[in-house]
Amino acid sequence: MQRSSNTNILDRPLGRGGGRGGDGNVSLSAFAYLYSELVQYHQGRVASISELERRLESAGYGVGLKVLELLAYRSREAKRETRLM
């Protein structure tokens, strides 16, 4: 499957998958499984709840930062703002 070379990766939908389903959404069960595995992975490597919270926060920080960056990029207007004085 080849993607169009004219399409910028930042302009593609977030949920674009491997072509199955066609709607580009991630199923709730797949998301729940991934989240469960992430929690179990970090839970097995900590000694206290506060350390678990810190590790989960640091794992999610990078993902959240990238999503916010992408949303800010998409929400900007294509034209430069001009003000009349």
PyMOL commands that set and color helices and strands:
alter all, ss='L'
color gray80, all
select helices_A, chain A and resi 9-11+28-43+49-75
alter helices_A, ss='H'
color red, helices_A
deselect
rebuild
show_as cartoon
